[in-house]
Amino acid sequence: MKKLLSLAIVALFSLSAVAQQTADLRKKINVSGTAETEITPDILYINISLKEYLKDGNSKKKVNITDLENDLFDAVQKAGISKENLTINNLSSYSTVISKKKDPEYLASKQYRLKVTDLNKWNNIIGSIDPKGILSTNIDSYDYSKIESLRKELKIKAILAAKDKATYLVEALGDKLGSAIDIQEINNDVFPQPMYRANVMMMKAESADMAGAPAAEIDFKKIKLSYTMNVVFQIKGL
């Protein structure tokens, strides 16, 4: 009985090996197809840093962080941007009331992150805030709102390009293209950092009043999406 069981196991392994060898002997062609495009970002994430300052260097004439923050909130709402798009990144403030009294010239600061889809709105917002209360602003990152659907479209185009290539190569040999055996994708999304044509985006609270300064001009390098699909097709004889 044990011998019969052993023989049955050996037979199963033999059949499996033969099946694998048969599959490996199929005529195949391995090709790749690529699809790519460039898009302009339509979502911008901006860091804004506000800081208290002393009027004329007088500690009794301080512009509080609360007032600066309210100005920012009001400007965002007037621009028609949802409050959910403005979040606090970091803050530096008084730990206790005692420390505030010990150092009346201590200046609190807060950092925010704002999501905008229209640079004109951003220019209106920054122009509505006391420039002396703006420590700095900079672009954190950016994105494209329809990027997922575009990725799907490019992948389909890439795999169809691979199929088209395989078809004419196989037909040139007098054969017929069969079904896909294996598919692998390679993506190459490039998100370059935005370039500045003006230094207005980096402002210091200690600098002169910048009211009336020209709006920052931002040069966006386009986002490049490129997808390559490697596909293995079976080759069938006519």
ABEGO torsion letter per residue (X at the ends): XAAAAAAAAAAAAAAAAAAAAAAAABBBBBBBBBBBBBBBBABBBBBBBBBBBBBGGBAABBBBAAAAAAAAAAAAAAAGBBAAABBBABBBBBABAAAAAABAABBBBBBBBBBBABAAAAAAAAAABBAAABABBBBABBBBAAAAAAAAAAAAAAAAAAAAAAAAAAAAAGBBBBBBABBBBBBBBBBBBBBBABAAABBBAABBBABGBBBBBBBBBBBBBBBBBBBBBBBBBX
